Amino acid sequence: MKTQEDVFKFLQQIMVEMFDLSPDHIIPSATLNTDLDIDSIDAVDLMVRLREITGKRINPEDFKNARTIQDVVDTVQRITAA
């Protein structure tokens, strides 16, 4: 995953599959908790899935401050680039 757009599309696809969300609702500015109803358990499930797919170790600390889809995209891009 090279670009922000690649990471976003990848994340969008995973979230549609995992949480049965409409792709139209998964936009960069969408907040995980308020807009998408992603709770802390869902966030852990998402981290596990991202680790399986990226092959990278993901620490909960990496996502501690993630509030929006864009925050998650930025974090995934940083982790996969390392």
MOPAC internal coordinates of N, CA, C and O (Angstrom, degrees):
PM7 1SCF
backbone

  N    0.0000 0     0.00 0     0.00 0    0    0    0
  C    1.4513 1     0.00 0     0.00 0    1    0    0
  C    1.5210 1   108.06 1     0.00 0    2    1    0
  O    1.2310 1   121.79 1   -66.26 1    3    2    1
  N    1.2805 1   114.18 1   113.74 1    3    2    1
  C    1.4557 1   119.16 1  -173.04 1    5    3    2
  C    1.5250 1   113.63 1   -98.27 1    6    5    3
  O    1.2310 1   120.55 1   126.44 1    7    6    5
  N    1.3082 1   116.56 1   -53.56 1    7    6    5
  C    1.4612 1   119.58 1  -172.11 1    9    7    6
  C    1.5232 1   111.38 1   -99.61 1   10    9    7
  O    1.2310 1   121.61 1   -14.42 1   11   10    9
  N    1.3216 1   114.52 1   165.58 1   11   10    9
  C    1.4652 1   120.03 1   174.99 1   13   11   10
  C    1.5273 1   110.17 1   -58.08 1   14   13   11
  O    1.2310 1   121.01 1   140.48 1   15   14   13
  N    1.3203 1   115.68 1   -39.52 1   15   14   13
  C    1.4691 1   120.56 1  -179.53 1   17   15   14
  C    1.5314 1   110.94 1   -63.21 1   18   17   15
  O    1.2310 1   120.35 1   138.74 1   19   18   17
  N    1.3379 1   116.94 1   -41.26 1   19   18   17
  C    1.4713 1   121.00 1   177.38 1   21   19   18
  C    1.5229 1   110.69 1   -60.56 1   22   21   19
  O    1.2310 1   121.05 1   132.50 1   23   22   21
  N    1.3205 1   115.60 1   -47.50 1   23   22   21
  C    1.4644 1   120.58 1  -179.20 1   25   23   22
  C    1.5286 1   109.87 1   -63.63 1   26   25   23
  O    1.2310 1   120.38 1   136.80 1   27   26   25
  N    1.3337 1   116.88 1   -43.20 1   27   26   25
  C    1.4625 1   120.36 1  -179.95 1   29   27   26
  C    1.5241 1   111.25 1   -60.42 1   30   29   27
  O    1.2310 1   120.22 1   131.76 1   31   30   29
  N    1.3299 1   117.18 1   -48.24 1   31   30   29
  C    1.4699 1   120.51 1  -179.09 1   33   31   30
  C    1.5241 1   111.07 1   -62.14 1   34   33   31
  O    1.2310 1   120.68 1   139.84 1   35   34   33
  N    1.3210 1   116.31 1   -40.16 1   35   34   33
  C    1.4510 1   122.30 1   177.74 1   37   35   34
  C    1.5287 1   110.52 1   -62.08 1   38   37   35
  O    1.2310 1   120.65 1   132.07 1   39   38   37
  N    1.3301 1   116.35 1   -47.93 1   39   38   37
  C    1.4601 1   121.55 1   179.63 1   41   39   38
  C    1.5226 1   110.96 1   -63.63 1   42   41   39
  O    1.2310 1   120.61 1   138.02 1   43   42   41
  N    1.3096 1   116.44 1   -41.98 1   43   42   41
  C    1.4569 1   121.56 1   179.22 1   45   43   42
  C    1.5328 1   110.13 1   -59.11 1   46   45   43
  O    1.2310 1   120.48 1   133.95 1   47   46   45
  N    1.3150 1   116.69 1   -46.05 1   47   46   45
  C    1.4626 1   121.53 1  -179.97 1   49   47   46
  C    1.5278 1   111.07 1   -61.54 1   50   49   47
  O    1.2310 1   120.48 1   135.44 1   51   50   49
  N    1.3135 1   116.69 1   -44.56 1   51   50   49
  C    1.4720 1   120.56 1   179.70 1   53   51   50
  C    1.5280 1   110.75 1   -62.58 1   54   53   51
  O    1.2310 1   120.67 1   136.46 1   55   54   53
  N    1.3221 1   116.32 1   -43.54 1   55   54   53
  C    1.4630 1   119.27 1  -176.90 1   57   55   54
  C    1.5268 1   111.89 1   -69.73 1   58   57   55
  O    1.2310 1   119.81 1   147.00 1   59   58   57
  N    1.3034 1   117.98 1   -33.00 1   59   58   57
  C    1.4654 1   120.82 1   174.70 1   61   59   58
  C    1.5204 1   109.15 1   -62.96 1   62   61   59
  O    1.2310 1   120.71 1   133.62 1   63   62   61
  N    1.3449 1   116.24 1   -46.38 1   63   62   61
  C    1.4763 1   121.01 1  -179.31 1   65   63   62
  C    1.5241 1   111.91 1   -65.59 1   66   65   63
  O    1.2310 1   120.61 1   132.07 1   67   66   65
  N    1.3333 1   116.44 1   -47.93 1   67   66   65
  C    1.4626 1   120.69 1  -172.63 1   69   67   66
  C    1.5228 1   113.79 1   -75.20 1   70   69   67
  O    1.2310 1   120.25 1   140.57 1   71   70   69
  N    1.3256 1   117.13 1   -39.43 1   71   70   69
  C    1.4629 1   120.55 1  -170.33 1   73   71   70
  C    1.5166 1   113.69 1  -116.11 1   74   73   71
  O    1.2310 1   120.45 1  -173.69 1   75   74   73
  N    1.3308 1   116.75 1     6.31 1   75   74   73
  C    1.4592 1   121.71 1   177.84 1   77   75   74
  C    1.5362 1   111.60 1    54.35 1   78   77   75
  O    1.2310 1   121.48 1  -136.46 1   79   78   77
  N    1.3271 1   114.78 1    43.54 1   79   78   77
  C    1.4639 1   120.77 1   178.63 1   81   79   78
  C    1.5195 1   110.18 1   -94.94 1   82   81   79
  O    1.2310 1   120.56 1   -25.91 1   83   82   81
  N    1.2962 1   116.54 1   154.09 1   83   82   81
  C    1.4575 1   121.32 1   174.25 1   85   83   82
  C    1.5221 1   108.58 1   -76.84 1   86   85   83
  O    1.2310 1   119.69 1   -46.11 1   87   86   85
  N    1.3302 1   118.19 1   133.89 1   87   86   85
  C    1.4736 1   119.96 1   177.83 1   89   87   86
  C    1.5267 1   112.41 1   -57.18 1   90   89   87
  O    1.2310 1   120.52 1   151.91 1   91   90   89
  N    1.3257 1   116.62 1   -28.09 1   91   90   89
  C    1.4619 1   120.75 1   179.54 1   93   91   90
  C    1.5346 1   112.85 1   -64.49 1   94   93   91
  O    1.2310 1   120.51 1   155.44 1   95   94   93
  N    1.3315 1   116.63 1   -24.56 1   95   94   93
  C    1.4619 1   120.81 1  -179.49 1   97   95   94
  C    1.5255 1   112.21 1   -87.17 1   98   97   95
  O    1.2310 1   120.46 1   162.02 1   99   98   97
  N    1.3200 1   116.72 1   -17.98 1   99   98   97
  C    1.4648 1   120.76 1  -177.14 1  101   99   98
  C    1.5252 1   108.15 1   -91.51 1  102  101   99
  O    1.2310 1   121.77 1   -92.48 1  103  102  101
  N    1.3187 1   114.23 1    87.52 1  103  102  101
  C    1.4631 1   121.78 1   179.91 1  105  103  102
  C    1.5300 1   107.84 1  -119.76 1  106  105  103
  O    1.2310 1   119.91 1   -21.69 1  107  106  105
  N    1.3210 1   117.78 1   158.31 1  107  106  105
  C    1.4770 1   119.57 1  -176.13 1  109  107  106
  C    1.5219 1   114.61 1   -52.87 1  110  109  107
  O    1.2310 1   119.66 1   143.30 1  111  110  109
  N    1.3167 1   118.26 1   -36.70 1  111  110  109
  C    1.4677 1   120.40 1  -176.80 1  113  111  110
  C    1.5301 1   114.03 1   -84.43 1  114  113  111
  O    1.2310 1   119.77 1   174.52 1  115  114  113
  N    1.3276 1   118.04 1    -5.48 1  115  114  113
  C    1.4673 1   120.89 1  -178.64 1  117  115  114
  C    1.5250 1   110.61 1   -66.07 1  118  117  115
  O    1.2310 1   121.19 1   -48.48 1  119  118  117
  N    1.3295 1   115.33 1   131.52 1  119  118  117
  C    1.4612 1   119.07 1   176.63 1  121  119  118
  C    1.5296 1   108.86 1   -82.97 1  122  121  119
  O    1.2310 1   121.48 1   -38.99 1  123  122  121
  N    1.3152 1   114.77 1   141.01 1  123  122  121
  C    1.4622 1   119.93 1  -176.38 1  125  123  122
  C    1.5252 1   111.14 1   -62.60 1  126  125  123
  O    1.2310 1   120.79 1   130.39 1  127  126  125
  N    1.3146 1   116.09 1   -49.61 1  127  126  125
  C    1.4533 1   119.90 1  -174.70 1  129  127  126
  C    1.5195 1   112.71 1   -76.73 1  130  129  127
  O    1.2310 1   120.26 1   127.05 1  131  130  129
  N    1.3135 1   117.11 1   -52.95 1  131  130  129
  C    1.4666 1   120.82 1  -172.95 1  133  131  130
  C    1.5235 1   112.87 1   -75.67 1  134  133  131
  O    1.2310 1   120.52 1   128.47 1  135  134  133
  N    1.3295 1   116.60 1   -51.53 1  135  134  133
  C    1.4658 1   119.60 1  -174.67 1  137  135  134
  C    1.5277 1   113.26 1   -79.45 1  138  137  135
  O    1.2310 1   120.35 1   143.39 1  139  138  137
  N    1.3300 1   116.93 1   -36.61 1  139  138  137
  C    1.4673 1   120.19 1  -173.00 1  141  139  138
  C    1.5221 1   113.83 1  -109.22 1  142  141  139
  O    1.2310 1   120.08 1   175.89 1  143  142  141
  N    1.3324 1   117.45 1    -4.11 1  143  142  141
  C    1.4633 1   122.49 1   178.56 1  145  143  142
  C    1.5326 1   111.89 1    57.71 1  146  145  143
  O    1.2310 1   121.01 1  -140.02 1  147  146  145
  N    1.3395 1   115.66 1    39.98 1  147  146  145
  C    1.4653 1   121.49 1   176.31 1  149  147  146
  C    1.5286 1   106.87 1   -92.56 1  150  149  147
  O    1.2310 1   120.54 1   -65.62 1  151  150  149
  N    1.3292 1   116.58 1   114.38 1  151  150  149
  C    1.4635 1   119.51 1  -179.84 1  153  151  150
  C    1.5236 1   110.14 1   -93.14 1  154  153  151
  O    1.2310 1   120.49 1     3.20 1  155  154  153
  N    1.3095 1   116.66 1  -176.80 1  155  154  153
  C    1.4683 1   120.38 1  -174.98 1  157  155  154
  C    1.5304 1   112.11 1   -64.75 1  158  157  155
  O    1.2310 1   119.76 1   145.60 1  159  158  157
  N    1.3127 1   118.07 1   -34.40 1  159  158  157
  C    1.4685 1   121.21 1   177.64 1  161  159  158
  C    1.5289 1   109.81 1   -66.71 1  162  161  159
  O    1.2310 1   120.54 1   136.15 1  163  162  161
  N    1.3311 1   116.57 1   -43.85 1  163  162  161
  C    1.4621 1   120.66 1   176.87 1  165  163  162
  C    1.5338 1   110.78 1   -60.73 1  166  165  163
  O    1.2310 1   120.78 1   140.28 1  167  166  165
  N    1.3225 1   116.11 1   -39.72 1  167  166  165
  C    1.4638 1   120.35 1  -179.75 1  169  167  166
  C    1.5218 1   111.06 1   -63.29 1  170  169  167
  O    1.2310 1   120.24 1   140.83 1  171  170  169
  N    1.3262 1   117.15 1   -39.17 1  171  170  169
  C    1.4660 1   120.85 1   177.17 1  173  171  170
  C    1.5282 1   109.61 1   -64.60 1  174  173  171
  O    1.2310 1   120.17 1   135.90 1  175  174  173
  N    1.3200 1   117.29 1   -44.10 1  175  174  173
  C    1.4633 1   121.09 1   177.41 1  177  175  174
  C    1.5264 1   111.10 1   -59.03 1  178  177  175
  O    1.2310 1   120.61 1   139.37 1  179  178  177
  N    1.3182 1   116.43 1   -40.63 1  179  178  177
  C    1.4534 1   121.52 1   179.06 1  181  179  178
  C    1.5291 1   110.66 1   -64.93 1  182  181  179
  O    1.2310 1   120.19 1   137.87 1  183  182  181
  N    1.3291 1   117.25 1   -42.13 1  183  182  181
  C    1.4657 1   120.51 1   178.25 1  185  183  182
  C    1.5225 1   111.31 1   -62.15 1  186  185  183
  O    1.2310 1   120.45 1   138.57 1  187  186  185
  N    1.3244 1   116.74 1   -41.43 1  187  186  185
  C    1.4649 1   120.75 1   178.68 1  189  187  186
  C    1.5258 1   109.91 1   -61.69 1  190  189  187
  O    1.2310 1   120.57 1   135.75 1  191  190  189
  N    1.3148 1   116.51 1   -44.25 1  191  190  189
  C    1.4650 1   120.83 1   179.60 1  193  191  190
  C    1.5331 1   111.47 1   -63.86 1  194  193  191
  O    1.2310 1   120.59 1   137.92 1  195  194  193
  N    1.3220 1   116.49 1   -42.08 1  195  194  193
  C    1.4655 1   120.53 1   178.57 1  197  195  194
  C    1.5226 1   111.00 1   -63.47 1  198  197  195
  O    1.2310 1   120.59 1   141.36 1  199  198  197
  N    1.3264 1   116.47 1   -38.64 1  199  198  197
  C    1.4701 1   120.09 1   178.36 1  201  199  198
  C    1.5225 1   110.41 1   -64.96 1  202  201  199
  O    1.2310 1   120.17 1   137.03 1  203  202  201
  N    1.3322 1   117.29 1   -42.97 1  203  202  201
  C    1.4684 1   121.16 1   178.67 1  205  203  202
  C    1.5254 1   110.85 1   -60.03 1  206  205  203
  O    1.2310 1   120.25 1   137.80 1  207  206  205
  N    1.3028 1   117.13 1   -42.20 1  207  206  205
  C    1.4559 1   121.17 1  -174.07 1  209  207  206
  C    1.5242 1   112.35 1   -80.36 1  210  209  207
  O    1.2310 1   120.16 1   140.05 1  211  210  209
  N    1.3276 1   117.30 1   -39.95 1  211  210  209
  C    1.4649 1   119.52 1  -177.46 1  213  211  210
  C    1.5185 1   112.67 1   -83.51 1  214  213  211
  O    1.2310 1   120.66 1   157.29 1  215  214  213
  N    1.3356 1   116.35 1   -22.71 1  215  214  213
  C    1.4521 1   119.61 1  -176.63 1  217  215  214
  C    1.5169 1   112.57 1    74.50 1  218  217  215
  O    1.2310 1   120.64 1  -171.13 1  219  218  217
  N    1.3156 1   116.39 1     8.87 1  219  218  217
  C    1.4643 1   121.56 1  -178.69 1  221  219  218
  C    1.5205 1   110.04 1  -104.47 1  222  221  219
  O    1.2310 1   121.26 1   -34.06 1  223  222  221
  N    1.3210 1   115.20 1   145.94 1  223  222  221
  C    1.4539 1   120.28 1   176.20 1  225  223  222
  C    1.5231 1   108.21 1   -72.35 1  226  225  223
  O    1.2310 1   120.81 1   -51.34 1  227  226  225
  N    1.3060 1   116.05 1   128.66 1  227  226  225
  C    1.4612 1   121.23 1  -178.75 1  229  227  226
  C    1.5211 1   108.21 1  -119.50 1  230  229  227
  O    1.2310 1   121.19 1   -58.56 1  231  230  229
  N    1.3095 1   115.33 1   121.44 1  231  230  229
  C    1.4610 1   120.83 1   178.07 1  233  231  230
  C    1.5188 1   109.79 1   -91.61 1  234  233  231
  O    1.2310 1   120.37 1   -37.86 1  235  234  233
  N    1.3244 1   116.91 1   142.14 1  235  234  233
  C    1.4640 1   118.72 1   175.24 1  237  235  234
  C    1.5337 1   111.77 1   -54.88 1  238  237  235
  O    1.2310 1   120.74 1   147.79 1  239  238  237
  N    1.3296 1   116.19 1   -32.21 1  239  238  237
  C    1.4691 1   120.28 1   179.06 1  241  239  238
  C    1.5276 1   111.63 1   -58.96 1  242  241  239
  O    1.2310 1   120.63 1   147.89 1  243  242  241
  N    1.3363 1   116.40 1   -32.11 1  243  242  241
  C    1.4618 1   120.37 1  -179.34 1  245  243  242
  C    1.5255 1   111.72 1   -60.94 1  246  245  243
  O    1.2310 1   121.03 1   149.60 1  247  246  245
  N    1.3130 1   115.64 1   -30.40 1  247  246  245
  C    1.4636 1   120.10 1  -176.09 1  249  247  246
  C    1.5257 1   113.08 1  -107.05 1  250  249  247
  O    1.2310 1   120.57 1  -173.37 1  251  250  249
  N    1.3049 1   116.52 1     6.63 1  251  250  249
  C    1.4696 1   120.78 1  -175.76 1  253  251  250
  C    1.5217 1   112.28 1   -55.86 1  254  253  251
  O    1.2310 1   120.27 1   140.53 1  255  254  253
  N    1.3208 1   117.08 1   -39.47 1  255  254  253
  C    1.4603 1   120.44 1  -176.35 1  257  255  254
  C    1.5197 1   113.49 1   -99.44 1  258  257  255
  O    1.2310 1   119.90 1  -173.59 1  259  258  257
  N    1.3080 1   117.80 1     6.41 1  259  258  257
  C    1.4689 1   120.77 1   179.76 1  261  259  258
  C    1.5221 1   110.02 1   -72.90 1  262  261  259
  O    1.2310 1   121.29 1   -60.05 1  263  262  261
  N    1.3147 1   115.14 1   119.95 1  263  262  261
  C    1.4679 1   120.66 1  -179.93 1  265  263  262
  C    1.5248 1   111.91 1  -116.74 1  266  265  263
  O    1.2310 1   120.52 1   153.90 1  267  266  265
  N    1.3168 1   116.61 1   -26.10 1  267  266  265
  C    1.4674 1   120.90 1  -176.65 1  269  267  266
  C    1.5229 1   110.21 1  -123.14 1  270  269  267
  O    1.2310 1   121.20 1   -11.42 1  271  270  269
  N    1.3192 1   115.31 1   168.58 1  271  270  269
  C    1.4604 1   120.64 1   175.27 1  273  271  270
  C    1.5313 1   109.66 1   -58.67 1  274  273  271
  O    1.2310 1   120.30 1   139.33 1  275  274  273
  N    1.3408 1   117.04 1   -40.67 1  275  274  273
  C    1.4652 1   119.96 1   179.86 1  277  275  274
  C    1.5214 1   111.26 1   -61.83 1  278  277  275
  O    1.2310 1   119.82 1   142.39 1  279  278  277
  N    1.3254 1   117.94 1   -37.61 1  279  278  277
  C    1.4663 1   120.99 1   176.46 1  281  279  278
  C    1.5228 1   110.74 1   -60.47 1  282  281  279
  O    1.2310 1   120.39 1   138.03 1  283  282  281
  N    1.3238 1   116.86 1   -41.97 1  283  282  281
  C    1.4652 1   120.86 1   179.31 1  285  283  282
  C    1.5269 1   109.90 1   -66.70 1  286  285  283
  O    1.2310 1   120.34 1   136.22 1  287  286  285
  N    1.3281 1   116.96 1   -43.78 1  287  286  285
  C    1.4673 1   120.99 1   178.23 1  289  287  286
  C    1.5253 1   110.13 1   -57.70 1  290  289  287
  O    1.2310 1   120.57 1   132.61 1  291  290  289
  N    1.3289 1   116.51 1   -47.39 1  291  290  289
  C    1.4674 1   120.68 1  -179.95 1  293  291  290
  C    1.5254 1   111.42 1   -59.95 1  294  293  291
  O    1.2310 1   120.63 1   136.60 1  295  294  293
  N    1.3239 1   116.40 1   -43.40 1  295  294  293
  C    1.4610 1   121.10 1  -179.04 1  297  295  294
  C    1.5285 1   111.02 1   -66.33 1  298  297  295
  O    1.2310 1   120.14 1   134.74 1  299  298  297
  N    1.3243 1   117.34 1   -45.26 1  299  298  297
  C    1.4728 1   120.44 1   179.07 1  301  299  298
  C    1.5221 1   109.97 1   -62.28 1  302  301  299
  O    1.2310 1   120.34 1   137.49 1  303  302  301
  N    1.3137 1   116.96 1   -42.51 1  303  302  301
  C    1.4653 1   119.48 1   179.96 1  305  303  302
  C    1.5259 1   110.66 1   -63.34 1  306  305  303
  O    1.2310 1   120.07 1   138.63 1  307  306  305
  N    1.3100 1   117.47 1   -41.37 1  307  306  305
  C    1.4630 1   120.98 1   178.88 1  309  307  306
  C    1.5256 1   110.96 1   -63.60 1  310  309  307
  O    1.2310 1   120.40 1   136.16 1  311  310  309
  N    1.3261 1   116.83 1   -43.84 1  311  310  309
  C    1.4750 1   121.19 1  -178.23 1  313  311  310
  C    1.5288 1   110.81 1   -66.73 1  314  313  311
  O    1.2310 1   120.31 1   136.05 1  315  314  313
  N    1.3272 1   117.01 1   -43.95 1  315  314  313
  C    1.4689 1   119.53 1  -176.62 1  317  315  314
  C    1.5169 1   111.83 1   -73.69 1  318  317  315
  O    1.2310 1   120.06 1   158.69 1  319  318  317
  N    1.3189 1   117.49 1   -21.31 1  319  318  317
  C    1.4632 1   120.48 1   179.19 1  321  319  318
  C    1.5337 1   111.28 1   -81.58 1  322  321  319
  O    1.2310 1   120.71 1   161.21 1  323  322  321
  N    1.3241 1   116.25 1   -18.79 1  323  322  321
  C    1.4799 1   120.27 1  -176.33 1  325  323  322
  C    1.5050 1   112.05 1   -74.15 1  326  325  323
  O    1.2310 1   120.10 1   180.00 1  327  326  325

